[in-house]
Amino acid sequence: MVEPAAYQQTIISTDEATVIAREVRRLIRNGEEQSAWEQLRRLHPADMGSIVATLPRNSREAIVAVMSPDAVVWMFRHMNPVQAARVGTRLGTGVLSAALTQVHPRSAVDILRRLPRARAREVVEVIGGPLEDEHVETPELDTAGAFMVTHFPAVAQAGRVEDARESLRELEGNGHSFTHVFVLDEGQNLAGQISMIDLAMSADQTSVDSLTSPIMAPVSADTPREECARLQRHYNLTQLPVVDDGKLIGVIPATYLLSASVAQDTEQILQVANVAGDSADGPLLGSIRTRLPWLTINLGTTFLAAFTVSLFESTLARVVVLAAFLPVVAGQGGIGGTQTLTLIVRAMALGELVGMRARRLLTRELILGLIHGVWLGVLVAVIAALWKQNLGLALVLGMAMLGNMAMAGVVGAGVPLLLRRIGIDPAVASAVAVTTVTDVFGFLLFLGIASIAINLIV
Amino acid sequence: MVEPAAYQQTIISTDEATVIAREVRRLIRNGEEQSAWEQLRRLHPADMGSIVATLPRNSREAIVAVMSPDAVVWMFRHMNPVQAARVGTRLGTGVLSAALTQVHPRSAVDILRRLPRARAREVVEVIGGPLEDEHVETPELDTAGAFMVTHFPAVAQAGRVEDARESLRELEGNGHSFTHVFVLDEGQNLAGQISMIDLAMSADQTSVDSLTSPIMAPVSADTPREECARLQRHYNLTQLPVVDDGKLIGVIPATYLLSASVAQDTEQILQVANVAGDSADGPLLGSIRTRLPWLTINLGTTFLAAFTVSLFESTLARVVVLAAFLPVVAGQGGIGGTQTLTLIVRAMALGELVGMRARRLLTRELILGLIHGVWLGVLVAVIAALWKQNLGLALVLGMAMLGNMAMAGVVGAGVPLLLRRIGIDPAVASAVAVTTVTDVFGFLLFLGIASIAINLIV
């Protein structure tokens, strides 16, 4: 299926897209849907999709109503599932079903999951086939099987290059993102690969076998997306064959490897902030489901900090000015710990710390924490001394800062290392754990020293 | 230059790599460098590199000493620049220079920048040519020009496929990661492209011109890496031609697009935590230079929070128990704001919010903040009431929580939107700004309401 030329004319910058989006919104508001569509139809479907997806609900309905079914399908092929689901709820079941059969099965399942349940069932009934009901219920979206394509270039090992050329024609324009052709033996088992360029430059009579090189990293359908992304990055690969019992069942080409890599990074970014699975513009209920549990867990940890402070109520009652510096101690520790944590988690994800000893990383961060602590401790002491004219307070604050920055370095590195050792993804829970420790330890240190040295402060 | 088979035999999992790394470390500690090298030489150079890079300094020197220069070069080709520079400081100038001429120029410049200045000059003198001194001083590592390769497949528009096959042979094994061949007209200007598979399956006598399709997204040498990554993701491309005045000067193939995309994501992850440019295992001085300025800026913002608290010293003196709840109000606001902020920053980076109105995002986050605030406000009030047996305190705390969560939603979305509008990368400064607002506003609200309603609490 070749994309009609009319839909792939120009690429535009995000600034241009913003201007067009504004114009389209204005036209639809004025009831000029047809003019709005004229603006959109000149664009690449990827831009068309991202503009339509960001329209207010009524405008989205209005513009989809004047679009041709073909245009809707092309737009769907270039939208991400969140956006596609939002537009999809405004489409008739017929158009939506047609569109979903044209996108990658993984995307189709992902879109279906985001539709209202009843709607999804309607569509599945129309589509039938590969998108059975159970897939809608329990898709495994984060595996090689979900990312692979099942139309891929494969040639017979026994033949010559001219035979290989012939068999490639069966793909009918579906092979433009492949860098290698796969070679199958007589039993249809995966025997190796040939780079496209080698095939392109070889003479007709060359034997396929003489061009074949070994497969580097075959994966199976249930290999996690994360491992696929790692293999690609670490070994610098452009595509991964998906194998089941020696048979080639699919291929993840470069574009999907890129998608997998970006999706993996997005998940990691969102996991560190405890919003994994949420989207900036999805249904409210989904956002609440993602965020509120973490906010509630975090409430527990802030009460740990509150409890720590309350242990020192008598000290605070004598020197109420101490309360003002609680956010300074906790804030700096939290930032320092998060800096370390983020570096370590990212380095782990990129495989940069494989085989490195935990002790070395911990020592490094402890030293850095001490250096930062000395600087920040002196600074905070000077400011406190000038502001509150209280040398005892300045001294206590400076010491607490030094101690808490050192602790921040150690837990910032230690928590992800520990989580990984016990088999938990360090991106998931590290941030809450680290800030809890820096809060509680910071308050213990600051108010503890203050209690002991209270005669210096009062 | 073809990689020797001996260096590309097996791929291994990170667990296997960890086990081998431990064994290699043990062997070197026992003085058995040769046995350690036997372990390593069976590995893919990417694994060899990541294991050698994580060895302690003395062991690294010992193992590099027994490696053949060839092996060092192959290893360098598969290492990231931070790791390569660490190994590079232990190499003789001759071996290091030889290795650097074999890696991508961008990586070579990046590695040179990470070496001691005097060392880098020595190497540059040996290498000469493309890595002149000024490149070491002022490289622009984040542009298409740095990521492109200058050996790429190009064929003449006027010829036939058999001529094209002939000209591809000139690449000598450097074309394995390309999906398309570029087509040049008589004036050597870029005229279009042909997918490799189309070329591979076409007969010798087919004219090149008949296979040529238009170029989608040409970039120039100074196009930022970020825009290259965006074009790839948004338009689902597998390679980008780099053009200067109509002439094709380079190509970013799929593997480098992937590298650019991963590097872009890494920078974003690190920027949100204010550690961009740092590495988990680089020189200490580099880490201090990256992190300490942000820690110092953050100190200023925590003093803003401290100043806010100190405005209410008389209230705190009367009801010292309020101090214990300061971290609860600030902590929840910070987490809520960071959740929103992270989602928005990531969605912006992926181009998902193009053309979406700020008001819509702000309203959505305000509503979410209010919903979260009601739940957390009730919860926190109940806990406080049970713990401190003080209904007035519970009421004040619950109200402050509600208000601060709503504020967290608004600033979490508002700060990145505002920064983008005024042309600042929202990933850079958002986190500090958001937590400052939630701290200061949270304390103002909590202690302000407490001051007004002090008779309910005492």
Interface residues (C-beta under 8 A of the other chain):
Chain A: Q8 I11 S13 T14 A17 T18 I20 A21 R22 V24 R25 H44 A46 D47 S50 I51 A53 T54 P56 H78 N80 V82 Q83 P153 A164 R165 E166 L168 R169 L171 G175 H176 S177 F178 T179 H180 V181 S195 M196 I197 D198 L199 A200 M201 S202 A203 D204 M216 A217 R230 L231 Q232 R233 H234 Y235 N236 L237 T238 A254 T255 L257 L258 S259 S261 V262 D265 T266 Q268 I269 L270 V272 A273 N274 V275 D278 S279 A280 D281 L284 S287 I288 R291 L292 W294 L295 T296 N298 L299 T301 T302 F303 A305 A306 F307 V309 S310 E313 L316 A317 V320 V321 L322 A323 A324 F325 L326 P327 V328 A330 G331 Q332 G334 I335 G336 T338 Q339 L341 T342 L343 I344 R346 A347 L350 G351 E352 L353 V354 G355 M356 R357 R360 L361 R364 I367 L368 I371 H372 W375 L376 L379 V380 I383 V432 T435 D439 F443
Chain B: Q8 I11 T14 A17 T18 I20 A21 R22 R25 H44 A46 D47 S50 I51 A53 T54 P56 H78 N80 V82 Q83 P153 A164 R165 E166 L168 R169 L171 G175 H176 S177 F178 T179 H180 V181 S195 M196 I197 D198 L199 A200 M201 S202 A203 D204 M216 A217 E227 R230 L231 Q232 R233 H234 Y235 N236 L237 T238 P253 A254 T255 L257 L258 S259 S261 V262 D265 T266 Q268 I269 L270 V272 A273 N274 V275 D278 S279 A280 D281 L284 S287 I288 R291 L292 W294 L295 T296 N298 L299 T301 T302 F303 A305 A306 F307 V309 S310 E313 L316 A317 V320 V321 L322 A323 A324 F325 L326 P327 V328 A330 G331 Q332 G334 I335 G336 T338 Q339 L341 T342 L343 I344 R346 A347 L350 G351 E352 L353 V354 G355 M356 R357 R360 L361 R364 I367 L368 I371 H372 W375 L376 L379 V380 I383 V432 T435 D439 F443
